Amino acid sequence: MPFVYSDRYFAEFGEHVFPVEKYLRVYKELKKRGVADSEFYEPQEASREDLLLVHTPAYLEDIEQLKWTQRTMFSELPLTREIITLFKLAAGGTILATELAMQRGYAVHIGGGFHHAFAAKAEGFCYINDLAVAAQKYLKKKAKGRVLVVDLDLHQGNGTAKIFQGERRVFTFSMHQKDIYPVKESSDLDLHLPAGTQDEEYLELLDRAFEKIRKKFSATLILYQAGADPFYQDQLGSLALTKEGLRQRDLRVYEFARQQKAALVVTLGGGYAYDTRHTVDIHVTTCWEAYQFFR
C-alpha cells in the first residue's frame, strides 16, 4: 500500500485551529502499526507548470512573493515562505499519490485535501488546491480519463466545485454541513446536511448518492477528501458522526472505488476536534482501513 508523506509537512501557523502537527502523528502511528518504510513515498514540491494547470499567473505571483492582496487575504493563515512551501509540497504529494494509484490502483496521501482554494484566490486555510492540480495533471496525461472527486469533509469543497464547473471529465460530489462556511458553489452533486446529522442517516444518504453517481458517471480516478471534521466533537461544525460512523464512511468509499474499478487516491482534509488526539485517531483509521482493504 503506497503512502505519501514528508517530514516537511509542517509550518508554524501560530495560535491557529488547524493542527498541522497531525501529519507527523498519523505517520508515527502507522509506523507503530507495522507499515514498512518501503511503503512511504517522499513527494517533491509541485512545479509552477503544474500549478498553472489550475491557478492563475497573477495569484501564483502573489503567493510566490508573499504579497498580502485581495487574492491572498482570505486564506485565514499567515503568509510566509514556510507555509507556501508546505502547500506546494502538499500539491506535489497528491500528484505523486495519483501517479502511484495509476500504477498500483490506490494510494493514500497523509496530507492534502485543500479544497477551498480557487483558481485565483485563497480561502479557508487553503492556498493551493492540490485536488484540482492533481486532477488536471492526470487529465493532461490521460485525455480520456474521468475523475470523480468524493468530498466528505464537514465543509463543502467550494474551490474544487468552482474550478471544475463545465468540465465534463470531472464529476464533483460534496456532502457537507449546510449552514456553515463556505458560501456554497455548485458541485455536480451536493448534499447539504442539517446540523446534528448522525451516523445512520449520513450513511444512508451516502449510499443513495453513490447509486446516483453510478448512473451518471463512470470514473477512471477517484480523489477522496476524507475530512475528519464531521466528527461530533469538532470545533468548526455540528454534524454528529462517531468514529465508527466515519470508519464506515471510509469503507463505503473504498468499496465504491473497487466496484467502479477506478484508481483511488485518499487525502485527509480537515479535522479540528477539541482534543487533537481524536482528529489524529480518525485520520489513522482512514489510512489503516485503506491499508487493510486493498492488501
Secondary structure, 3 states (H helix, E strand, C coil): CCEECCCCCCCCCCCCCCCCCHHHHHHHHHHHCCCCHHHEECCCCCCHHHHCCCCCHHHHHHHHCCCCCCCCHHHCCCCCHHHHHHHHHHHHHHHHHHHHHHHHCEEEECCCCCCCCCCCCCECCECCCHHHHHHHHHHHHCCCCCEEEEECCCCCCHHHHHHCCCCCCEEEEEEEECCCCCCCCCCCEEEEECCCCCHHHHHHHHHHHHHHHHHHCCCCEEEEECCCCCECCECCCCCCECHHHHHHHHHHHHHHHHHHCCEEEEECCCCCECCHHHHHHHHHHHHHHHHHHCC
